[in-house]
């Protein structure tokens, strides 16, 4: 699973992403999956989506992941009283804003790309949208 090798601090504040829209375009592939909401995606969810997409592609084409979980999320055990410091590290998460490109695919047909990204989007807790590259030739 994805996690940083080293960080300056073990624990951090809870990031609250603003609802700023980004203008992310496809860089590597022809098809992509774009987020439509604000949220956090854990390293397990990213891995589950990656596995689902690669299984659907059946070793065809290429997949790029544009997000990395670099925010430590802590939690205290159940039935523990308030106070006594911050909880232990629970998982790593990535901060997502609307318009952020999550995954890109290349080297497959349009139908297969739509199926694979829809299957991967089912593993994520956000609303997403299928996008494809448009050629702007003047």
KOLVOZA-441179 format. One record per residue: residue number from 1; x, y, z of N, C-alpha, C in turn. Coordinates in Angstrom, 2 decimals, always signed. Example, Ala and Ser with C-alpha at 12.3 -4.5 7.8 and 13.67 -1.06 7.14 Angstrom:
BEGIN
<rec k="1" n_east="+13.19" n_north="-5.69" n_up="+7.80" ca_east="+12.30" ca_north="-4.50" ca_up="+7.80" c_east="+13.20" c_north="-3.30" c_up="+7.80"/>
<rec k="2" n_east="+12.85" n_north="-2.25" n_up="+7.08" ca_east="+13.67" ca_north="-1.06" ca_up="+7.14" c_east="+12.90" c_north="+0.03" c_up="+7.87"/>
This chain:
BEGIN
<rec k="1" n_east="+0.82" n_north="-1.19" n_up="+0.00" ca_east="+0.00" ca_north="+0.00" ca_up="+0.00" c_east="+0.87" c_north="+1.25" c_up="+0.00"/>
<rec k="2" n_east="+0.30" n_north="+2.33" n_up="-0.48" ca_east="+1.03" ca_north="+3.58" ca_up="-0.57" c_east="+1.16" c_north="+4.24" c_up="+0.80"/>
<rec k="3" n_east="+2.35" n_north="+4.70" n_up="+1.12" ca_east="+2.60" ca_north="+5.50" ca_up="+2.33" c_east="+3.96" c_north="+6.16" c_up="+2.17"/>
<rec k="4" n_east="+4.15" n_north="+7.33" n_up="+2.77" ca_east="+5.44" ca_north="+8.01" ca_up="+2.65" c_east="+6.56" c_north="+7.24" c_up="+3.35"/>
<rec k="5" n_east="+7.77" n_north="+7.33" n_up="+2.81" ca_east="+8.91" ca_north="+6.66" ca_up="+3.44" c_east="+9.31" c_north="+7.41" c_up="+4.71"/>
<rec k="6" n_east="+9.36" n_north="+8.72" n_up="+4.62" ca_east="+9.73" ca_north="+9.54" ca_up="+5.77" c_east="+8.84" c_north="+10.78" c_up="+5.80"/>
<rec k="7" n_east="+8.58" n_north="+11.28" n_up="+7.01" ca_east="+7.88" ca_north="+12.54" ca_up="+7.16" c_east="+8.58" c_north="+13.35" c_up="+8.23"/>
<rec k="8" n_east="+8.40" n_north="+14.65" n_up="+8.19" ca_east="+9.04" ca_north="+15.50" ca_up="+9.18" c_east="+8.41" c_north="+15.29" c_up="+10.56"/>
<rec k="9" n_east="+7.07" n_north="+15.15" n_up="+10.57" ca_east="+6.35" ca_north="+14.93" ca_up="+11.83" c_east="+5.46" c_north="+13.70" c_up="+11.70"/>
<rec k="10" n_east="+5.29" n_north="+12.98" n_up="+12.82" ca_east="+4.48" ca_north="+11.76" ca_up="+12.80" c_east="+3.00" c_north="+12.05" c_up="+12.63"/>
<rec k="11" n_east="+2.53" n_north="+13.11" n_up="+13.30" ca_east="+1.10" ca_north="+13.44" ca_up="+13.29" c_east="+0.92" c_north="+14.87" c_up="+12.80"/>
<rec k="12" n_east="-0.24" n_north="+15.14" n_up="+12.21" ca_east="-0.48" ca_north="+16.49" ca_up="+11.70" c_east="-1.90" c_north="+16.91" c_up="+12.01"/>
<rec k="13" n_east="-2.20" n_north="+18.17" n_up="+11.74" ca_east="-3.56" ca_north="+18.68" ca_up="+11.92" c_east="-4.48" c_north="+18.06" c_up="+10.88"/>
<rec k="14" n_east="-5.78" n_north="+18.14" n_up="+11.16" ca_east="-6.77" ca_north="+17.66" ca_up="+10.22" c_east="-6.92" c_north="+18.70" c_up="+9.11"/>
<rec k="15" n_east="-6.57" n_north="+18.32" n_up="+7.90" ca_east="-6.71" ca_north="+19.24" ca_up="+6.78" c_east="-8.17" c_north="+19.32" c_up="+6.36"/>
<rec k="16" n_east="-8.65" n_north="+20.52" n_up="+6.16" ca_east="-10.02" ca_north="+20.71" ca_up="+5.66" c_east="-9.91" c_north="+21.33" c_up="+4.28"/>
<rec k="17" n_east="-10.06" n_north="+20.53" n_up="+3.24" ca_east="-9.89" ca_north="+21.07" ca_up="+1.90" c_east="-10.97" c_north="+22.10" c_up="+1.56"/>
<rec k="18" n_east="-10.57" n_north="+23.17" n_up="+0.94" ca_east="-11.51" ca_north="+24.18" ca_up="+0.47" c_east="-12.13" c_north="+23.66" c_up="-0.82"/>
<rec k="19" n_east="-13.25" n_north="+24.22" n_up="-1.18" ca_east="-13.96" ca_north="+23.77" ca_up="-2.37" c_east="-13.47" c_north="+24.53" c_up="-3.60"/>
<rec k="20" n_east="-12.14" n_north="+24.57" n_up="-3.80" ca_east="-11.56" ca_north="+25.25" ca_up="-4.95" c_east="-11.51" c_north="+24.30" c_up="-6.14"/>
<rec k="21" n_east="-12.07" n_north="+24.72" n_up="-7.24" ca_east="-12.06" ca_north="+23.89" ca_up="-8.44" c_east="-10.71" c_north="+23.97" c_up="-9.12"/>
<rec k="22" n_east="-10.21" n_north="+22.84" n_up="-9.58" ca_east="-8.93" ca_north="+22.78" ca_up="-10.27" c_east="-9.16" c_north="+22.56" c_up="-11.76"/>
<rec k="23" n_east="-8.24" n_north="+22.97" n_up="-12.58" ca_east="-8.31" ca_north="+22.74" ca_up="-14.02" c_east="-7.27" c_north="+21.69" c_up="-14.40"/>
<rec k="24" n_east="-7.49" n_north="+20.46" n_up="-14.00" ca_east="-6.55" ca_north="+19.38" ca_up="-14.33" c_east="-6.90" c_north="+18.80" c_up="-15.68"/>
<rec k="25" n_east="-5.90" n_north="+18.61" n_up="-16.52" ca_east="-6.08" ca_north="+18.02" ca_up="-17.83" c_east="-5.31" c_north="+16.71" c_up="-17.89"/>
<rec k="26" n_east="-5.67" n_north="+15.87" n_up="-18.83" ca_east="-4.96" ca_north="+14.60" ca_up="-19.02" c_east="-3.56" c_north="+14.87" c_up="-19.55"/>
<rec k="27" n_east="-2.55" n_north="+14.26" n_up="-18.92" ca_east="-1.17" ca_north="+14.47" ca_up="-19.31" c_east="-0.60" c_north="+13.26" c_up="-20.06"/>
<rec k="28" n_east="-0.86" n_north="+12.06" n_up="-19.56" ca_east="-0.21" ca_north="+10.88" ca_up="-20.11" c_east="-1.14" c_north="+10.03" c_up="-20.97"/>
<rec k="29" n_east="-2.35" n_north="+9.79" n_up="-20.50" ca_east="-3.26" ca_north="+8.88" ca_up="-21.17" c_east="-4.34" c_north="+9.57" c_up="-21.97"/>
<rec k="30" n_east="-5.18" n_north="+8.75" n_up="-22.60" ca_east="-6.31" ca_north="+9.26" ca_up="-23.37" c_east="-7.57" c_north="+9.37" c_up="-22.53"/>
<rec k="31" n_east="-7.68" n_north="+8.55" n_up="-21.48" ca_east="-8.88" ca_north="+8.52" ca_up="-20.65" c_east="-8.50" c_north="+8.71" c_up="-19.19"/>
<rec k="32" n_east="-9.41" n_north="+9.31" n_up="-18.42" ca_east="-9.10" ca_north="+9.54" ca_up="-17.02" c_east="-10.33" c_north="+9.52" c_up="-16.13"/>
<rec k="33" n_east="-10.09" n_north="+9.55" n_up="-14.83" ca_east="-11.14" ca_north="+9.60" ca_up="-13.81" c_east="-10.91" c_north="+10.86" c_up="-13.00"/>
<rec k="34" n_east="-11.91" n_north="+11.74" n_up="-12.98" ca_east="-11.80" ca_north="+13.05" ca_up="-12.33" c_east="-12.76" c_north="+13.12" c_up="-11.16"/>
<rec k="35" n_east="-12.30" n_north="+13.68" n_up="-10.03" ca_east="-13.14" ca_north="+13.82" ca_up="-8.83" c_east="-14.08" c_north="+15.02" c_up="-9.00"/>
<rec k="36" n_east="-15.29" n_north="+14.89" n_up="-8.46" ca_east="-16.27" ca_north="+15.96" ca_up="-8.52" c_east="-16.59" c_north="+16.55" c_up="-7.15"/>
<rec k="37" n_east="-16.05" n_north="+15.96" n_up="-6.08" ca_east="-16.35" ca_north="+16.40" ca_up="-4.72" c_east="-15.07" c_north="+16.61" c_up="-3.92"/>
<rec k="38" n_east="-15.24" n_north="+17.26" n_up="-2.77" ca_east="-14.16" ca_north="+17.41" ca_up="-1.79" c_east="-14.16" c_north="+16.18" c_up="-0.90"/>
<rec k="39" n_east="-12.98" n_north="+15.72" n_up="-0.53" ca_east="-12.94" ca_north="+14.58" ca_up="+0.38" c_east="-11.53" c_north="+14.07" c_up="+0.61"/>
<rec k="40" n_east="-11.47" n_north="+12.94" n_up="+1.32" ca_east="-10.22" ca_north="+12.26" ca_up="+1.62" c_east="-10.32" c_north="+10.84" c_up="+1.12"/>
<rec k="41" n_east="-9.25" n_north="+10.36" n_up="+0.51" ca_east="-9.19" ca_north="+8.98" ca_up="+0.04" c_east="-8.04" c_north="+8.30" c_up="+0.77"/>
<rec k="42" n_east="-8.32" n_north="+7.17" n_up="+1.42" ca_east="-7.29" ca_north="+6.47" ca_up="+2.17" c_east="-6.41" c_north="+5.64" c_up="+1.23"/>
<rec k="43" n_east="-5.27" n_north="+5.21" n_up="+1.76" ca_east="-4.35" ca_north="+4.41" ca_up="+0.96" c_east="-4.98" c_north="+3.07" c_up="+0.57"/>
<rec k="44" n_east="-5.83" n_north="+2.52" n_up="+1.40" ca_east="-6.51" ca_north="+1.26" ca_up="+1.08" c_east="-7.49" c_north="+1.43" c_up="-0.07"/>
<rec k="45" n_east="-8.19" n_north="+2.57" n_up="-0.09" ca_east="-9.15" ca_north="+2.83" ca_up="-1.16" c_east="-8.45" c_north="+3.04" c_up="-2.50"/>
<rec k="46" n_east="-7.30" n_north="+3.73" n_up="-2.47" ca_east="-6.52" ca_north="+3.93" ca_up="-3.69" c_east="-6.05" c_north="+2.58" c_up="-4.23"/>
<rec k="47" n_east="-5.56" n_north="+1.73" n_up="-3.34" ca_east="-5.08" ca_north="+0.41" ca_up="-3.75" c_east="-6.22" c_north="-0.46" c_up="-4.27"/>
<rec k="48" n_east="-7.38" n_north="-0.40" n_up="-3.64" ca_east="-8.53" ca_north="-1.19" ca_up="-4.10" c_east="-8.97" c_north="-0.74" c_up="-5.49"/>
<rec k="49" n_east="-9.00" n_north="+0.58" n_up="-5.72" ca_east="-9.37" ca_north="+1.10" ca_up="-7.04" c_east="-8.34" c_north="+0.71" c_up="-8.09"/>
<rec k="50" n_east="-7.06" n_north="+0.78" n_up="-7.74" ca_east="-6.00" ca_north="+0.40" ca_up="-8.68" c_east="-6.10" c_north="-1.06" c_up="-9.08"/>
<rec k="51" n_east="-6.34" n_north="-1.92" n_up="-8.09" ca_east="-6.49" ca_north="-3.35" ca_up="-8.37" c_east="-7.69" c_north="-3.63" c_up="-9.25"/>
<rec k="52" n_east="-8.81" n_north="-2.95" n_up="-8.96" ca_east="-10.03" ca_north="-3.16" ca_up="-9.74" c_east="-9.82" c_north="-2.74" c_up="-11.19"/>
<rec k="53" n_east="-9.15" n_north="-1.62" n_up="-11.39" ca_east="-8.92" ca_north="-1.12" ca_up="-12.75" c_east="-7.99" c_north="-2.05" c_up="-13.52"/>
<rec k="54" n_east="-6.88" n_north="-2.47" n_up="-12.89" ca_east="-5.93" ca_north="-3.34" ca_up="-13.59" c_east="-6.53" c_north="-4.71" c_up="-13.87"/>
<rec k="55" n_east="-7.40" n_north="-5.21" n_up="-13.00" ca_east="-8.06" ca_north="-6.50" ca_up="-13.27" c_east="-8.97" c_north="-6.40" c_up="-14.48"/>
<rec k="56" n_east="-9.70" n_north="-5.27" n_up="-14.57" ca_east="-10.61" ca_north="-5.08" ca_up="-15.69" c_east="-9.84" c_north="-4.92" c_up="-17.00"/>
<rec k="57" n_east="-8.65" n_north="-4.31" n_up="-16.94" ca_east="-7.85" ca_north="-4.09" ca_up="-18.15" c_east="-7.18" c_north="-5.37" c_up="-18.64"/>
<rec k="58" n_east="-7.05" n_north="-6.37" n_up="-17.78" ca_east="-6.44" ca_north="-7.66" ca_up="-18.12" c_east="-5.05" c_north="-7.49" c_up="-18.73"/>
<rec k="59" n_east="-4.20" n_north="-6.73" n_up="-18.06" ca_east="-2.81" ca_north="-6.49" ca_up="-18.44" c_east="-2.64" c_north="-5.78" c_up="-19.77"/>
<rec k="60" n_east="-3.68" n_north="-5.12" n_up="-20.24" ca_east="-3.57" ca_north="-4.31" ca_up="-21.45" c_east="-3.41" c_north="-2.85" c_up="-21.05"/>
<rec k="61" n_east="-2.79" n_north="-2.07" n_up="-21.91" ca_east="-2.70" ca_north="-0.64" ca_up="-21.66" c_east="-1.79" c_north="-0.28" c_up="-20.50"/>
<rec k="62" n_east="-1.91" n_north="+0.96" n_up="-20.07" ca_east="-1.07" ca_north="+1.49" ca_up="-19.00" c_east="-1.92" c_north="+2.34" c_up="-18.07"/>
<rec k="63" n_east="-1.59" n_north="+2.32" n_up="-16.77" ca_east="-2.35" ca_north="+3.05" ca_up="-15.76" c_east="-1.42" c_north="+3.99" c_up="-15.01"/>
<rec k="64" n_east="-1.86" n_north="+5.24" n_up="-14.81" ca_east="-1.13" ca_north="+6.22" ca_up="-14.01" c_east="-1.99" c_north="+6.63" c_up="-12.83"/>
<rec k="65" n_east="-1.39" n_north="+6.74" n_up="-11.64" ca_east="-2.09" ca_north="+7.20" ca_up="-10.44" c_east="-1.58" c_north="+8.61" c_up="-10.14"/>
<rec k="66" n_east="-2.49" n_north="+9.58" n_up="-10.04" ca_east="-2.10" ca_north="+10.97" ca_up="-9.83" c_east="-2.20" c_north="+11.43" c_up="-8.38"/>
<rec k="67" n_east="-2.60" n_north="+10.56" n_up="-7.47" ca_east="-2.75" ca_north="+10.95" ca_up="-6.07" c_east="-1.84" c_north="+10.10" c_up="-5.20"/>
<rec k="68" n_east="-1.38" n_north="+10.70" n_up="-4.11" ca_east="-0.52" ca_north="+9.98" ca_up="-3.17" c_east="-0.97" c_north="+10.33" c_up="-1.75"/>
<rec k="69" n_east="-1.15" n_north="+9.33" n_up="-0.88" ca_east="-1.59" ca_north="+9.59" ca_up="+0.49" c_east="-0.43" c_north="+10.07" c_up="+1.36"/>
<rec k="70" n_east="-0.37" n_north="+11.36" n_up="+1.64" ca_east="+0.72" ca_north="+11.91" ca_up="+2.45" c_east="+0.23" c_north="+12.54" c_up="+3.74"/>
<rec k="71" n_east="-1.07" n_north="+12.46" n_up="+4.04" ca_east="-1.62" ca_north="+13.05" ca_up="+5.26" c_east="-1.87" c_north="+11.94" c_up="+6.28"/>
<rec k="72" n_east="-1.22" n_north="+12.00" n_up="+7.46" ca_east="-1.48" ca_north="+10.98" ca_up="+8.47" c_east="-2.81" c_north="+11.24" c_up="+9.18"/>
<rec k="73" n_east="-3.63" n_north="+10.21" n_up="+9.29" ca_east="-4.92" ca_north="+10.31" ca_up="+9.97" c_east="-4.84" c_north="+9.47" c_up="+11.23"/>
<rec k="74" n_east="-5.16" n_north="+10.08" n_up="+12.38" ca_east="-5.08" ca_north="+9.37" ca_up="+13.65" c_east="-6.47" c_north="+9.08" c_up="+14.17"/>
<rec k="75" n_east="-6.57" n_north="+8.10" n_up="+15.06" ca_east="-7.85" ca_north="+7.80" ca_up="+15.72" c_east="-7.55" c_north="+7.17" c_up="+17.07"/>
<rec k="76" n_east="-8.44" n_north="+7.44" n_up="+18.02" ca_east="-8.30" ca_north="+6.85" ca_up="+19.36" c_east="-9.13" c_north="+5.57" c_up="+19.40"/>
<rec k="77" n_east="-8.78" n_north="+4.64" n_up="+20.26" ca_east="-9.55" ca_north="+3.39" ca_up="+20.37" c_east="-10.99" c_north="+3.67" c_up="+20.84"/>
<rec k="78" n_east="-11.85" n_north="+2.72" n_up="+20.63" ca_east="-13.24" ca_north="+2.87" ca_up="+21.06" c_east="-13.32" c_north="+2.84" c_up="+22.59"/>
<rec k="79" n_east="-14.30" n_north="+3.53" n_up="+23.12" ca_east="-14.59" ca_north="+3.59" ca_up="+24.57" c_east="-13.43" c_north="+4.14" c_up="+25.38"/>
<rec k="80" n_east="-12.75" n_north="+5.15" n_up="+24.84" ca_east="-11.67" ca_north="+5.83" ca_up="+25.55" c_east="-12.13" c_north="+7.24" c_up="+25.87"/>
<rec k="81" n_east="-11.87" n_north="+7.69" n_up="+27.09" ca_east="-12.31" ca_north="+9.02" ca_up="+27.49" c_east="-11.55" c_north="+10.12" c_up="+26.76"/>
<rec k="82" n_east="-12.14" n_north="+11.31" n_up="+26.75" ca_east="-11.53" ca_north="+12.46" ca_up="+26.09" c_east="-10.24" c_north="+12.86" c_up="+26.80"/>
<rec k="83" n_east="-9.36" n_north="+13.50" n_up="+26.04" ca_east="-8.10" ca_north="+13.94" ca_up="+26.62" c_east="-7.00" c_north="+12.92" c_up="+26.43"/>
<rec k="84" n_east="-5.94" n_north="+13.06" n_up="+27.16" ca_east="-4.77" ca_north="+12.16" ca_up="+27.15" c_east="-4.07" c_north="+12.13" c_up="+25.79"/>
<rec k="85" n_east="-4.12" n_north="+13.25" n_up="+25.07" ca_east="-3.34" ca_north="+13.36" ca_up="+23.84" c_east="-4.02" c_north="+12.86" c_up="+22.59"/>
<rec k="86" n_east="-3.29" n_north="+13.02" n_up="+21.50" ca_east="-3.81" ca_north="+12.64" ca_up="+20.18" c_east="-3.66" c_north="+11.13" c_up="+20.00"/>
<rec k="87" n_east="-4.55" n_north="+10.55" n_up="+19.22" ca_east="-4.54" ca_north="+9.11" ca_up="+18.99" c_east="-3.38" c_north="+8.65" c_up="+18.13"/>
<rec k="88" n_east="-3.25" n_north="+7.34" n_up="+18.01" ca_east="-2.18" ca_north="+6.75" ca_up="+17.21" c_east="-2.51" c_north="+6.83" c_up="+15.72"/>
<rec k="89" n_east="-1.50" n_north="+6.71" n_up="+14.89" ca_east="-1.68" ca_north="+6.75" ca_up="+13.44" c_east="-2.56" c_north="+5.59" c_up="+13.00"/>
<rec k="90" n_east="-3.63" n_north="+5.92" n_up="+12.28" ca_east="-4.58" ca_north="+4.91" ca_up="+11.83" c_east="-4.33" c_north="+4.55" c_up="+10.36"/>
<rec k="91" n_east="-4.24" n_north="+5.56" n_up="+9.50" ca_east="-3.98" ca_north="+5.33" ca_up="+8.09" c_east="-3.48" c_north="+6.60" c_up="+7.43"/>
<rec k="92" n_east="-3.04" n_north="+6.49" n_up="+6.18" ca_east="-2.59" ca_north="+7.63" ca_up="+5.39" c_east="-3.68" c_north="+7.98" c_up="+4.39"/>
<rec k="93" n_east="-3.86" n_north="+9.28" n_up="+4.14" ca_east="-4.92" ca_north="+9.71" ca_up="+3.24" c_east="-4.41" c_north="+10.77" c_up="+2.27"/>
<rec k="94" n_east="-5.14" n_north="+10.91" n_up="+1.16" ca_east="-4.86" ca_north="+11.95" ca_up="+0.17" c_east="-6.01" c_north="+12.94" c_up="+0.18"/>
<rec k="95" n_east="-5.68" n_north="+14.21" n_up="+0.12" ca_east="-6.68" ca_north="+15.28" ca_up="+0.09" c_east="-7.13" c_north="+15.48" c_up="-1.35"/>
<rec k="96" n_east="-8.45" n_north="+15.47" n_up="-1.58" ca_east="-8.99" ca_north="+15.56" ca_up="-2.92" c_east="-9.88" c_north="+16.79" c_up="-3.03"/>
<rec k="97" n_east="-9.68" n_north="+17.55" n_up="-4.11" ca_east="-10.51" ca_north="+18.70" ca_up="-4.42" c_east="-11.28" c_north="+18.41" c_up="-5.70"/>
<rec k="98" n_east="-12.38" n_north="+19.12" n_up="-5.95" ca_east="-13.12" ca_north="+18.90" ca_up="-7.20" c_east="-12.26" c_north="+19.22" c_up="-8.42"/>
<rec k="99" n_east="-12.34" n_north="+18.38" n_up="-9.42" ca_east="-11.56" ca_north="+18.57" ca_up="-10.64" c_east="-10.22" c_north="+17.88" c_up="-10.62"/>
<rec k="100" n_east="-9.84" n_north="+17.30" n_up="-9.50" ca_east="-8.55" ca_north="+16.61" ca_up="-9.38" c_east="-8.59" c_north="+15.31" c_up="-10.19"/>
<rec k="101" n_east="-7.56" n_north="+15.10" n_up="-11.01" ca_east="-7.45" ca_north="+13.89" ca_up="-11.79" c_east="-6.90" c_north="+12.78" c_up="-10.91"/>
<rec k="102" n_east="-7.60" n_north="+11.65" n_up="-10.83" ca_east="-7.20" ca_north="+10.56" ca_up="-9.94" c_east="-6.40" c_north="+9.49" c_up="-10.69"/>
<rec k="103" n_east="-6.94" n_north="+9.00" n_up="-11.81" ca_east="-6.29" ca_north="+7.94" ca_up="-12.57" c_east="-6.32" c_north="+8.29" c_up="-14.05"/>
<rec k="104" n_east="-5.33" n_north="+7.77" n_up="-14.80" ca_east="-5.30" ca_north="+7.90" ca_up="-16.25" c_east="-5.01" c_north="+6.54" c_up="-16.87"/>
<rec k="105" n_east="-5.59" n_north="+6.31" n_up="-18.05" ca_east="-5.41" ca_north="+5.04" ca_up="-18.77" c_east="-5.05" c_north="+5.36" c_up="-20.22"/>
<rec k="106" n_east="-4.23" n_north="+4.51" n_up="-20.81" ca_east="-3.90" ca_north="+4.63" ca_up="-22.23" c_east="-3.67" c_north="+3.24" c_up="-22.81"/>
<rec k="107" n_east="-3.85" n_north="+3.10" n_up="-24.10" ca_east="-3.56" ca_north="+1.84" ca_up="-24.79" c_east="-4.70" c_north="+0.86" c_up="-24.80"/>
<rec k="108" n_east="-5.92" n_north="+1.31" n_up="-24.51" ca_east="-7.10" ca_north="+0.42" ca_up="-24.55" c_east="-8.22" c_north="+1.12" c_up="-25.30"/>
<rec k="109" n_east="-9.27" n_north="+0.37" n_up="-25.62" ca_east="-10.41" ca_north="+0.94" ca_up="-26.33" c_east="-11.25" c_north="+1.80" c_up="-25.38"/>
<rec k="110" n_east="-12.12" n_north="+2.61" n_up="-25.96" ca_east="-12.98" ca_north="+3.51" ca_up="-25.19" c_east="-13.93" c_north="+2.73" c_up="-24.28"/>
<rec k="111" n_east="-14.52" n_north="+1.66" n_up="-24.80" ca_east="-15.49" ca_north="+0.87" ca_up="-24.02" c_east="-14.81" c_north="+0.21" c_up="-22.81"/>
<rec k="112" n_east="-13.62" n_north="-0.37" n_up="-23.05" ca_east="-12.90" ca_north="-1.02" ca_up="-21.96" c_east="-12.44" c_north="-0.01" c_up="-20.92"/>
<rec k="113" n_east="-12.00" n_north="+1.17" n_up="-21.37" ca_east="-11.57" ca_north="+2.22" ca_up="-20.44" c_east="-12.74" c_north="+2.69" c_up="-19.58"/>
<rec k="114" n_east="-13.92" n_north="+2.86" n_up="-20.19" ca_east="-15.11" ca_north="+3.28" ca_up="-19.42" c_east="-15.48" c_north="+2.24" c_up="-18.38"/>
<rec k="115" n_east="-15.46" n_north="+0.96" n_up="-18.78" ca_east="-15.80" ca_north="-0.11" ca_up="-17.84" c_east="-14.80" c_north="-0.17" c_up="-16.69"/>
<rec k="116" n_east="-13.52" n_north="-0.11" n_up="-17.01" ca_east="-12.49" ca_north="-0.23" ca_up="-15.98" c_east="-12.54" c_north="+0.93" c_up="-15.00"/>
<rec k="117" n_east="-12.67" n_north="+2.15" n_up="-15.49" ca_east="-12.71" ca_north="+3.31" ca_up="-14.60" c_east="-14.01" c_north="+3.37" c_up="-13.80"/>
<rec k="118" n_east="-15.11" n_north="+2.89" n_up="-14.37" ca_east="-16.36" ca_north="+2.83" ca_up="-13.61" c_east="-16.25" c_north="+1.81" c_up="-12.48"/>
<rec k="119" n_east="-15.58" n_north="+0.70" n_up="-12.76" ca_east="-15.36" ca_north="-0.33" ca_up="-11.75" c_east="-14.46" c_north="+0.18" c_up="-10.64"/>
<rec k="120" n_east="-13.42" n_north="+0.93" n_up="-11.00" ca_east="-12.52" ca_north="+1.52" ca_up="-10.01" c_east="-13.19" c_north="+2.63" c_up="-9.22"/>
<rec k="121" n_east="-14.06" n_north="+3.40" n_up="-9.87" ca_east="-14.77" ca_north="+4.49" ca_up="-9.19" c_east="-15.71" c_north="+3.96" c_up="-8.12"/>
<rec k="122" n_east="-16.17" n_north="+2.74" n_up="-8.29" ca_east="-17.03" ca_north="+2.12" ca_up="-7.29" c_east="-16.33" c_north="+1.85" c_up="-5.97"/>
<rec k="123" n_east="-15.01" n_north="+1.81" n_up="-6.00" ca_east="-14.22" ca_north="+1.57" ca_up="-4.78" c_east="-13.88" c_north="+2.85" c_up="-4.05"/>
<rec k="124" n_east="-14.21" n_north="+4.01" n_up="-4.63" ca_east="-13.86" ca_north="+5.30" ca_up="-4.04" c_east="-15.06" c_north="+5.95" c_up="-3.37"/>
<rec k="125" n_east="-14.84" n_north="+6.74" n_up="-2.31" ca_east="-15.95" ca_north="+7.35" ca_up="-1.56" c_east="-16.45" c_north="+8.67" c_up="-2.15"/>
<rec k="126" n_east="-15.98" n_north="+9.05" n_up="-3.33" ca_east="-16.35" ca_north="+10.33" ca_up="-3.94" c_east="-17.10" c_north="+10.12" c_up="-5.24"/>
<rec k="127" n_east="-17.83" n_north="+11.16" n_up="-5.66" ca_east="-18.42" ca_north="+11.14" ca_up="-6.99" c_east="-17.32" c_north="+11.45" c_up="-7.98"/>
<rec k="128" n_east="-17.28" n_north="+10.70" n_up="-9.07" ca_east="-16.25" ca_north="+10.88" ca_up="-10.08" c_east="-16.88" c_north="+10.97" c_up="-11.46"/>
<rec k="129" n_east="-16.04" n_north="+11.33" n_up="-12.43" ca_east="-16.50" ca_north="+11.51" ca_up="-13.80" c_east="-15.45" c_north="+10.96" c_up="-14.75"/>
<rec k="130" n_east="-15.91" n_north="+10.29" n_up="-15.82" ca_east="-15.02" ca_north="+9.77" ca_up="-16.86" c_east="-14.70" c_north="+10.91" c_up="-17.82"/>
<rec k="131" n_east="-13.41" n_north="+11.13" n_up="-18.10" ca_east="-13.01" ca_north="+12.18" ca_up="-19.04" c_east="-12.11" c_north="+11.57" c_up="-20.10"/>
<rec k="132" n_east="-12.14" n_north="+12.17" n_up="-21.30" ca_east="-11.23" ca_north="+11.73" ca_up="-22.35" c_east="-10.57" c_north="+12.93" c_up="-22.99"/>
<rec k="133" n_east="-9.41" n_north="+12.69" n_up="-23.57" ca_east="-8.61" ca_north="+13.77" ca_up="-24.14" c_east="-9.23" c_north="+14.24" c_up="-25.45"/>
<rec k="134" n_east="-9.26" n_north="+15.56" n_up="-25.60" ca_east="-9.74" ca_north="+16.14" ca_up="-26.86" c_east="-8.58" c_north="+16.82" c_up="-27.55"/>
<rec k="135" n_east="-8.46" n_north="+16.64" n_up="-28.83" ca_east="-7.37" ca_north="+17.25" ca_up="-29.59" c_east="-7.79" c_north="+18.63" c_up="-30.07"/>
<rec k="136" n_east="-7.01" n_north="+19.63" n_up="-29.70" ca_east="-7.30" ca_north="+20.99" ca_up="-30.12" c_east="-6.33" c_north="+21.38" c_up="-31.23"/>
<rec k="137" n_east="-6.73" n_north="+21.14" n_up="-32.45" ca_east="-5.89" ca_north="+21.49" ca_up="-33.59" c_east="-6.49" c_north="+22.73" c_up="-34.26"/>
<rec k="138" n_east="-5.65" n_north="+23.74" n_up="-34.48" ca_east="-6.14" ca_north="+24.98" ca_up="-35.10" c_east="-5.79" c_north="+25.00" c_up="-36.57"/>
